[in-house]
């Protein structure tokens, strides 16, 4: 087993197009923590059962700072005397053929597939790369500079350093906050994700007759095929919720019937090969035409989304789009007699939340709920800037067992969600390729639905 192997080192690799952007991100992070050592792990495989693992997904902060997706790695920013940092990417090197490591053990290339060599990774990432098996010793031998690490990603690396939990949390906040404003390369990746998602929605609706003949899983599988063909996978568990399942915010079992006359709430996103994800929702009449009541609810959500999207522009408070959408839905619920008015009072008391349930959107990027660890004053308490990418997704959900609404309303769930990038003078709807108004949806389904 140790002899007869060809040299497969690749010398034709080029610097990845993301590398210059990642270098600028590292420089921004360095500027926040002068004189401190920063450790950002990529993460490890998670066991599903016995020797079977879940598909690996690296920590988003590591990906953002390196452009790399390798498991069991780490980015270390070592402080310099001038206040800057030297960056090193620690990775598993290729297995040696001089011993048994390449065909035995949990990381063996013969079982798990070829890895890049350290020299190859240096070419691609534009970073000095080191053997991750030495990282614990390197950190122990390093100078007495204070160290921060992102916790909860790699227990073995955490055990190798002495840090303070509060200061470590500040590092994670900074990594999350640095993703709030996307650079041009990231916006291009998100555009790819959304464009693939639009095609995936069209695929799924084109095969709607297959879902009617089987279940929600047909929709899920059809969309997943597009995600795998054009991207890495789906960015989150697809929600293919027909009938009363549409009232469940995170319905991912996708095993229910798809019946004409009911609604299908379809929430899905393609994740690109670089791990940027779209997040789009449409609610569709399975028969191709909304009933009068379904259209009434749909139009209310559409108008609420229009009101929210109109506020998305530079300098606006992040919360503006949520407030505009929620106020519109509160007014409709008062008008229909489901909550006590006046509408302003209902909104201030949050009475509409029984039927709107969630917030009206979130940041989008490497994570479907991106930047979640950013400081509150930078995110939900902050203002919008050009380059931010967010979703606007109001909804109304009338639970099947809610006795406060007439029986014919029960089991109706509607959500409309689009992905917006803030521009210098307003916003661009990246997912505008999918119809939104009730008339447009019906025309689209008549054209593509099988």
C-alpha positions in Angstrom: 0.0 0.0 0.0 2.9 2.4 0.5 4.4 2.1 -3.0 3.4 2.6 -6.6 1.7 6.0 -6.2 2.1 8.8 -8.8 2.9 12.4 -7.9 -0.4 14.3 -8.2 0.8 17.7 -6.9 -1.0 20.5 -8.9 1.1 23.3 -10.2 -1.5 24.9 -12.4 -3.6 26.5 -9.7 -4.3 30.2 -9.6 -5.2 32.7 -6.9 -8.9 32.5 -6.2 -10.9 35.5 -7.3 -12.2 36.0 -3.7 -8.7 36.1 -2.2 -8.1 39.9 -2.5 -11.5 40.5 -0.9 -10.7 38.1 1.9 -7.4 39.9 2.5 -9.3 43.2 2.9 -11.7 41.6 5.4 -8.8 40.3 7.4 -7.2 43.8 7.4 -10.5 45.2 8.8 -10.6 42.5 11.5 -7.0 43.2 12.3 -7.7 46.8 12.8 -10.2 46.1 15.5 -7.9 44.0 17.7 -4.3 45.4 17.6 -1.8 43.5 19.6 -4.1 40.4 20.1 -3.9 36.9 18.7 -7.1 35.8 16.9 -8.0 32.2 16.3 -10.9 31.4 13.9 -11.6 27.7 13.4 -13.2 26.2 10.4 -14.9 23.4 12.4 -15.0 19.6 12.4 -17.1 16.8 11.1 -20.2 16.1 13.2 -21.1 12.5 13.8 -24.6 11.4 12.6 -24.2 7.8 13.9 -21.3 5.5 14.5 -18.7 6.3 11.8 -21.2 8.2 9.6 -20.9 12.0 9.6 -23.2 14.8 8.5 -22.0 16.8 5.4 -19.4 19.3 6.6 -20.2 23.0 6.6 -17.4 25.3 7.7 -18.0 28.2 10.1 -19.1 31.2 8.1 -16.6 33.6 9.8 -13.7 31.4 8.7 -15.0 31.2 5.1 -15.5 35.0 5.0 -11.9 35.7 6.2 -10.2 33.1 4.0 -12.5 32.0 1.1 -11.6 28.4 2.2 -14.0 25.6 3.1 -11.6 23.0 4.5 -12.5 21.1 7.7 -10.3 20.8 10.7 -8.6 24.1 9.9 -8.1 27.5 11.5 -7.1 31.0 10.6 -4.6 32.5 13.1 -3.9 36.2 13.0 -0.6 36.7 14.9 0.0 40.2 16.2 3.0 42.3 15.0 4.8 45.0 16.9 3.3 47.6 14.5 -0.2 46.8 15.6 -1.0 44.7 12.5 -1.2 41.0 12.1 0.4 38.2 10.1 -2.2 35.7 8.9 -1.7 31.9 8.7 -4.1 29.3 7.5 -3.7 26.0 9.3 -5.0 23.0 7.4 -4.7 19.3 7.2 -1.9 18.5 4.7 -2.1 15.7 2.1 -1.5 12.3 3.6 2.0 10.8 3.3 2.4 7.6 1.3 5.3 6.7 3.5 3.0 5.5 6.3 -0.5 4.3 6.7 -2.2 7.7 7.3 -3.5 8.0 3.7 -5.7 4.9 4.0 -6.5 4.4 7.7 -8.3 6.7 10.1 -11.1 9.2 9.9 -9.3 11.7 7.7 -7.7 9.3 5.3 -7.7 10.6 1.7 -8.2 7.2 0.2 -11.6 7.1 2.0 -12.5 10.8 2.1 -11.1 12.2 -1.1 -8.1 14.2 -2.1 -7.2 17.3 -0.2 -5.2 20.3 -1.4 -1.6 20.2 -0.3 -0.4 23.2 1.8 1.5 24.6 -1.2 -1.6 24.3 -3.4 -3.7 26.1 -0.7 -1.2 28.9 -0.6 -1.5 29.4 -4.3 -5.3 29.5 -4.1 -5.8 31.4 -0.9 -2.9 33.8 -1.1 -2.1 32.9 2.5 0.8 31.1 4.2 -0.5 27.7 5.1 0.7 25.5 7.9 0.1 21.9 9.1 -2.9 22.1 11.5 -1.4 19.3 13.5 1.1 21.8 14.9 -1.3 24.6 15.7 -1.7 23.7 19.4 2.0 23.7 19.9 2.4 26.8 17.9 -0.1 28.6 20.0 1.5 27.4 23.2 4.9 28.6 22.1 3.7 32.0 20.8 4.4 35.2 22.6 2.4 36.4 25.6 -0.1 38.4 23.5 -3.7 38.0 24.7 -5.6 35.5 22.6 -9.2 35.4 21.4 -10.9 32.4 19.8 -14.4 31.8 18.3 -15.9 29.3 20.7 -18.2 26.4 20.0 -16.5 25.5 16.7 -13.5 23.3 17.5 -13.1 22.0 21.1 -9.5 20.8 20.6 -8.4 24.3 19.6 -10.3 25.9 22.5 -8.5 23.5 24.8 -5.1 24.7 23.4 -5.6 28.4 24.4 -6.4 30.3 27.5 -9.0 33.0 26.8 -11.8 34.9 28.3 -15.4 34.1 27.3 -16.5 37.8 27.1 -13.6 38.8 25.0 -14.1 35.8 22.7 -17.8 36.8 22.3 -16.5 40.2 21.1 -14.5 38.5 18.4 -17.5 36.6 17.2 -19.5 39.9 17.2 -16.9 41.6 15.1 -16.8 38.7 12.6 -20.5 38.8 12.3 -20.6 42.6 12.1 -18.0 42.7 9.3 -20.5 40.8 7.1 -23.2 43.4 7.3 -22.0 45.3 4.3 -21.3 43.0 1.4 -18.5 43.8 -1.1 -19.0 43.6 -4.9 -17.8 40.0 -5.0 -20.3 38.9 -2.4 -23.2 40.7 -4.1 -22.3 38.9 -7.3 -22.4 35.6 -5.5 -25.8 36.4 -4.0 -27.1 37.4 -7.4 -26.0 33.9 -8.7 -27.8 32.3 -5.7 -31.0 34.2 -6.4 -31.0 33.6 -10.1 -30.6 29.8 -9.6 -33.4 30.0 -7.0 -35.7 31.6 -9.5 -35.0 28.7 -11.9 -35.5 26.2 -9.1 -38.9 27.7 -8.3 -39.9 27.5 -12.0 -38.7 23.9 -12.1 -40.8 23.0 -9.1 -44.0 24.7 -10.3 -43.5 23.1 -13.7 -43.7 19.8 -12.0 -46.6 20.7 -9.7 -48.7 17.9 -11.1 -46.2 15.4 -9.8 -46.6 16.9 -6.3 -50.4 16.6 -6.6 -49.9 13.0 -7.5 -47.5 12.3 -4.6 -46.7 14.9 -1.9 -44.8 18.0 -0.9 -41.6 16.0 -1.3 -41.9 16.2 -5.0 -41.5 20.0 -4.8 -38.6 19.7 -2.4 -36.8 17.1 -4.6 -37.3 19.1 -7.8 -35.9 22.2 -6.2 -33.0 20.3 -4.7 -32.0 19.0 -8.1 -31.5 22.6 -9.3 -29.6 23.5 -6.2 -27.2 20.6 -6.7 -26.8 21.2 -10.4 -26.0 24.9 -10.1 -24.7 25.3 -6.5 -23.4 23.5 -3.5 -26.9 22.5 -2.1 -29.8 24.3 -0.5 -29.0 27.1 1.9 -31.4 25.8 4.5 -34.2 23.2 4.8 -36.7 23.9 2.0 -40.3 24.7 3.2 -42.8 23.1 0.8 -45.9 23.7 2.9 -49.3 22.9 1.3 -52.7 23.5 2.9 -52.6 24.0 6.7 -48.9 23.3 6.8 -48.5 26.8 5.4 -49.3 28.2 8.8 -46.2 26.5 10.3 -43.3 28.9 10.0 -40.5 26.3 9.7 -42.3 23.3 8.1 -39.6 21.1 6.7 -41.0 17.6 6.9 -42.5 18.2 3.5 -44.5 14.9 3.6 -48.1 16.2 3.3 -50.5 16.1 0.4 -50.7 18.8 -2.2 -54.4 19.4 -2.9 -56.0 21.6 -5.6 -58.0 24.4 -4.0 -55.4 25.0 -1.3 -52.3 27.2 -1.1 -48.7 26.1 -1.3 -46.2 28.2 0.7 -42.8 27.6 -0.9 -39.7 28.9 0.8 -36.3 27.9 -0.5 -32.9 29.1 -1.6 -29.9 27.8 -3.6 -26.5 28.0 -1.9 -23.7 28.7 -4.3 -20.4 26.8 -4.4 -18.9 29.6 -2.3 -21.7 29.1 0.4 -23.8 32.3 -0.3 -27.5 31.6 -0.1 -30.7 33.0 -1.5 -34.0 33.0 0.6 -37.2 33.5 -1.4 -40.8 32.6 -0.6 -43.9 32.5 -2.8 -47.4 31.4 -1.9 -49.2 29.8 -4.8 -52.8 28.6 -5.5 -52.3 24.9 -6.2 -55.3 24.9 -8.6 -53.7 27.9 -10.4 -56.3 30.5 -9.3 -56.8 32.1 -5.9 -60.2 31.8 -4.3 -61.7 35.2 -3.3 -60.7 34.7 0.4 -57.2 33.4 -0.5 -56.7 36.5 -2.7 -58.0 38.8 0.0 -55.3 37.5 2.4 -52.7 37.4 -0.3 -53.3 41.0 -1.4 -53.0 42.1 2.2 -49.5 40.5 2.5 -48.5 41.8 -0.9 -49.4 45.3 0.1 -47.6 44.9 3.4 -44.5 43.8 1.5 -44.8 46.7 -0.9 -45.0 49.1 2.1 -41.9 47.5 3.7 -39.8 47.4 0.6 -40.5 51.1 0.0 -38.6 52.0 3.1 -35.4 50.1 2.2 -32.8 52.7 1.3 -29.6 54.1 2.7 -30.0 56.0 6.0 -33.3 54.3 6.8 -33.5 52.6 10.2 -33.2 48.8 9.8 -36.5 48.4 11.7 -38.4 50.7 9.2 -39.4 47.9 6.8 -40.6 45.7 9.6 -42.7 48.5 11.2 -44.2 49.5 7.8 -45.2 46.0 7.0 -46.6 45.2 10.4 -48.6 48.4 10.7 -50.3 47.6 7.4 -51.2 44.0 8.5 -52.4 45.3 11.9 -54.7 47.7 10.0 -56.1 44.8 7.9 -56.7 42.6 10.9 -58.6 45.4 12.6 -60.6 46.0 9.5 -61.5 42.3 9.4 -62.5 42.3 13.0 -59.8 39.9 14.2 -58.0 42.3 16.6 -59.4 45.3 18.5 -58.6 48.7 17.1 -57.7 51.3 16.4 -54.9 50.1 14.2 -52.1 52.1 15.8 -53.1 50.8 19.2 -53.2 47.2 17.9 -49.7 47.7 16.5 -48.2 49.2 19.6 -49.6 46.4 21.7 -48.4 43.8 19.2 -51.9 42.3 18.8 -51.1 41.5 15.1 -48.4 39.1 16.2 -50.9 36.3 16.8 -51.3 36.2 13.0 -48.0 37.6 11.7 -45.9 35.6 14.1 -42.3 36.5 13.1 -40.2 39.5 12.2 -40.5 40.8 8.7 -36.9 40.0 7.5 -33.2 39.5 8.2 -29.8 40.0 6.8 -28.7 37.5 4.1 -25.3 36.2 3.0 -23.1 33.3 4.0 -25.9 32.3 6.4 -29.6 32.5 5.6 -29.9 34.5 8.8 -26.7 36.3 8.3 -24.8 38.5 10.8 -26.9 37.1 13.7 -24.1 37.6 16.3 -23.5 41.3 15.3 -23.9 43.9 17.9 -27.5 45.1 18.3 -26.6 48.7 17.6 -25.0 47.7 14.3 -27.8 45.4 13.1 -31.4 45.7 14.3 -30.7 49.0 16.0 -28.7 50.4 13.1 -29.3 52.0 9.8 -29.1 50.6 6.3 -26.1 51.2 4.1 -25.3 50.5 0.5 -24.2 46.9 0.1 -26.4 45.4 2.8 -28.6 42.5 1.6 -31.7 41.7 3.5 -35.1 39.9 3.1 -38.5 41.5 3.3 -41.0 38.7 4.1 -44.3 39.7 5.8 -46.9 36.9 6.3 -50.3 36.1 7.7 -51.0 32.7 9.3 -54.4 31.6 10.5 -53.9 28.4 12.5 -56.3 25.5 11.8 -57.3 25.4 15.5 -57.7 29.2 16.0 -61.3 29.7 17.2 -60.9 33.5 17.1 -61.3 33.6 13.3 -64.1 32.2 11.1 -63.7 28.6 10.1 -63.1 29.4 6.4 -60.0 31.4 7.3 -58.4 28.6 9.4 -55.5 26.8 7.7 -54.6 29.7 5.4 -51.0 30.8 5.5 -49.4 33.4 3.1 -45.8 34.7 3.0 -44.1 36.6 0.2 -40.3 37.0 0.5 -37.8 38.8 -1.6 -34.0 39.5 -1.4 -33.0 43.1 -1.6 -29.6 44.8 -1.9 -29.4 48.4 -0.6 -28.0 50.6 -3.4 -26.8 54.2 -3.3 -30.2 55.6 -4.1 -32.6 52.9 -2.8 -32.6 49.2 -3.4 -32.6 46.5 -6.0 -34.9 43.5 -5.7 -32.6 40.6 -6.7 -35.5 38.1 -6.8 -37.7 40.3 -9.1 -37.6 37.5 -11.7 -40.4 35.7 -9.8 -43.9 37.2 -10.0 -45.4 38.7 -6.8 -48.8 40.1 -7.4 -51.8 37.8 -7.4 -52.5 38.4 -11.1 -48.9 37.8 -12.0 -48.8 34.6 -10.0 -51.9 33.2 -11.7 -50.5 34.1 -15.1 -47.2 32.5 -14.3 -48.8 29.3 -13.1 -51.0 29.1 -16.1 -47.8 29.3 -18.2 -45.5 26.9 -16.4 -47.4 24.7 -14.0 -47.7 21.0 -15.1 
